[in-house]
Amino acid sequence: MRFQNYLGIFGLTAVMACSAGGNSNEQSTDTTANVAVDTLASQSLAIADENQAKVFDVYIKLKDQLVATNFEGAKTASQELASTLGGQKDFENSTTIVQQIAEAKDIATQRKLFTDLSNNFIALYKNAKINAGTIYVQHCPMANDNNGGDWLSKEKKIQNPYYGDEMMECGAVIEKITTK
């Protein structure tokens, strides 16, 4: 009789595990669909000022390299961003920060400097003319020794540049910059 009880419990556990696995696959499909929608929405972002649009695109490259915890990639993206900023009005302070990111000796320093860069860009893009789409201002409360850190994104989905795969989804959208 006892053997049958154990066998019954084992069978029930196996059925529950399979059921949970099926639900997980359904969630993955739904998540993929949401990401596809977010990606499609991000592709339609149109910033009126051509220079601001170029700068924003390269800023996103830098953010993505930090998300990927790619020190060399972040270095290259920051060099590209410094070149794109090259003496443009409204970007003097940001150019200095980007050069410091390019010269940083480790990714932790790059990420810390990225906070200052992002704060500058958030202020700039809040006043930019957006013709279509949305720029998301995102925040991680744990970044910078729990002092927090903000960044800009083309997507609603959180991809944390301060922690990368350690805490990829840590953060929240705190503001949306949209058409004016």
C-alpha positions in Angstrom: 0.0 0.0 0.0 2.8 2.4 0.9 4.5 1.8 -2.4 1.3 2.8 -4.3 1.2 6.1 -2.3 4.8 6.9 -3.3 4.0 6.0 -6.9 0.9 8.2 -6.8 2.9 11.2 -5.4 5.6 10.6 -8.0 3.1 10.5 -10.8 1.3 13.7 -9.6 4.7 15.5 -9.3 5.6 14.5 -12.9 2.2 15.7 -14.2 2.6 19.1 -12.3 6.1 19.5 -13.7 5.0 18.9 -17.2 2.1 21.3 -16.8 4.4 24.0 -15.4 6.7 23.5 -18.4 3.8 24.0 -20.8 2.8 27.2 -19.2 6.4 28.4 -19.3 6.5 27.9 -23.0 3.3 29.8 -23.4 4.8 32.7 -21.5 7.9 32.7 -23.6 5.8 32.9 -26.7 3.9 35.8 -25.2 7.1 37.6 -24.1 8.6 37.2 -27.6 5.4 38.7 -29.1 5.7 41.7 -26.7 9.4 42.2 -27.5 8.5 42.1 -31.2 5.9 44.8 -30.6 8.3 46.9 -28.5 11.0 46.5 -31.2 8.6 47.5 -33.9 7.6 50.6 -31.9 11.2 51.5 -31.2 12.0 51.4 -35.0 9.4 54.2 -35.6 11.2 56.7 -33.3 11.7 59.9 -35.2 13.6 62.8 -33.6 13.2 66.0 -35.6 16.7 67.3 -35.3 19.0 65.1 -37.4 22.1 65.6 -35.2 20.1 64.7 -32.1 18.8 61.6 -33.8 22.3 60.5 -34.8 23.6 61.1 -31.3 20.7 59.2 -29.8 21.3 56.2 -32.0 25.0 56.0 -31.0 24.1 56.6 -27.3 21.8 53.5 -27.6 24.8 51.5 -29.0 26.8 52.5 -25.9 23.9 51.5 -23.6 23.6 48.2 -25.4 27.3 47.4 -24.9 27.0 48.2 -21.2 23.9 45.9 -21.0 26.0 43.2 -22.7 28.9 43.8 -20.1 31.2 44.3 -23.1 34.0 46.6 -22.0 35.7 46.8 -25.4 32.4 47.3 -27.2 31.5 50.1 -24.8 34.9 51.7 -25.4 34.4 51.6 -29.2 30.8 52.9 -28.9 31.9 55.8 -26.7 34.7 56.6 -29.2 32.0 56.6 -31.9 29.8 58.8 -29.8 32.6 61.3 -29.1 33.2 61.5 -32.9 29.4 62.0 -33.5 29.3 64.7 -30.8 32.4 66.4 -32.2 32.0 70.0 -31.2 28.2 70.1 -31.7 26.3 72.7 -29.7 24.5 71.4 -26.6 26.9 68.5 -26.2 30.1 70.0 -24.8 29.8 68.5 -21.3 28.7 65.2 -22.8 31.7 65.0 -25.0 34.0 65.2 -22.0 32.1 62.4 -20.3 32.1 60.2 -23.4 35.9 60.7 -23.7 36.3 59.6 -20.1 34.2 56.5 -20.8 36.5 55.7 -23.7 39.5 56.0 -21.5 38.1 54.1 -18.5 40.1 51.1 -17.3 37.1 48.9 -16.5 33.4 48.5 -17.1 32.5 49.6 -13.5 34.0 53.0 -14.3 32.3 53.1 -17.7 28.9 52.4 -16.0 29.4 55.1 -13.3 30.3 57.7 -16.0 27.3 56.5 -18.0 25.0 57.9 -15.2 26.3 61.4 -15.8 26.1 61.1 -19.5 22.5 59.8 -19.3 21.5 62.6 -17.0 22.7 65.1 -19.6 20.9 63.3 -22.4 17.7 63.0 -20.4 17.6 66.7 -19.9 18.4 67.3 -23.6 15.9 64.8 -25.1 13.1 66.0 -22.8 13.3 69.2 -24.8 13.8 67.6 -28.2 11.1 67.6 -30.8 10.0 64.0 -31.3 8.0 63.5 -34.5 7.0 59.9 -33.8 7.6 57.2 -31.3 8.7 57.2 -27.7 11.9 57.6 -25.7 11.7 55.8 -22.4 13.4 57.2 -19.3 14.3 54.2 -17.2 15.6 53.9 -13.6 17.5 51.3 -11.6 17.3 52.1 -7.8 20.3 49.8 -7.0 22.8 51.4 -9.4 25.7 53.5 -8.1 25.7 52.0 -4.6 21.9 52.3 -4.2 21.9 55.9 -5.2 20.1 55.0 -8.4 20.8 55.5 -12.1 18.7 56.5 -15.1 19.1 55.9 -18.8 17.3 56.4 -22.1 15.9 53.5 -24.2 14.0 53.1 -27.4 12.2 50.1 -25.8 9.8 49.8 -22.9 11.5 46.6 -21.8 14.1 47.0 -19.1 17.6 46.1 -20.2 19.8 47.4 -17.3 23.1 48.9 -18.4 24.4 49.2 -14.8 24.3 45.4 -14.1 23.9 43.7 -17.4 23.1 40.0 -17.0 23.6 40.1 -13.3 20.2 41.9 -12.9 19.0 42.4 -16.5 15.5 43.5 -15.7 16.2 45.5 -12.5 14.5 48.9 -13.1 11.3 50.6 -14.3 10.1 53.1 -16.8 9.8 56.4 -14.9 8.9 58.7 -17.8 8.0 58.7 -21.5 9.2 61.3 -23.9 6.8 61.5 -26.8 5.6 63.7 -29.7 5.1 67.3 -29.0 
